[in-house]
Amino acid sequence: MNNLFNNIYKDKKVLITGHTGFKGSWLTLWLNKLGADVTGYALKANTDPSLFELLKLKNNINHIEADIRDAESIERAIK
């Protein structure tokens, strides 16, 4: 996977909102494998087990558990 997309995501900072959900977990996994510096911003996963937990993504990214409606919190995450 190292050469996929000509390494365009390698070392790029990416913010994923909803990274604990089903689609967000897959996107997080994929971008992480492509070498991106991933920050995930979402509520706690609402299923047990969740794909996010099964993939053990929390250990590989900057994981922020917060509500996107909290303007100050999302602003801090973007900065």
Buried (B, 14 or more C-beta within 10 A) or exposed (E): EEEEEEEEBEEEEBBBBBBBBEEBBBBBBBBBEBBBBBBBBBEEBEEEEBBBBEBEBBEBBEBBBBEEEEEEBBEEBEE
